[in-house]
Amino acid sequence: MRELAKLLVDDGYSAPPAHILEGLAEPLVHTVPAGASQGIYAELWHIVYWQEISLRWIGGKPVDYPEHSSQGFPSAEDVASTPWAELHRRFFAGVAQAAQLAEDDAELGRRIVCASRPGHPVRHMTVLEQLENLAAHNAYHLGRIVLLRQLLGSWPPPSGGDRW
């Protein structure tokens, strides 16, 4: 498995996403610890939001960049309509698709169009570059989920995980 695919689905930089999200259920995922801006559910929702946009861009389907950062986090309606199990499933389906693309030499050099913030020029990059962006974004927010789990007293997960 290539390093980029490992970064997306395995233990390329820390505990694998499957371990980071292991053993979590409602209502814990909706709990927001003191001093945090959101809980685990909102962090994973945000990851899935951008992961699905990235995969659409890679698939040649234009998606506008959100007008405001709040669009990248769930509304009360989003939370009510998307149970944790469904959000969890969407994350793993998307990250598996991204990891599969990371193994495809023919795809990695293909140029794609990615929207930019309003008022900025449209970005053109390769599939490889977009997957690198996705891996970095996922790593950042999965790290936040680890911290939230620590604050909520639910770390390490059942499969184990570093305490630092």
Summary of the structure (lengths in Angstrom):
residues: 164
radius of gyration: 16.1
end to end distance: 26.2
largest distance: 47.1
contacts: 458
relative contact order: 0.21
helix: 55%
strand: 5%
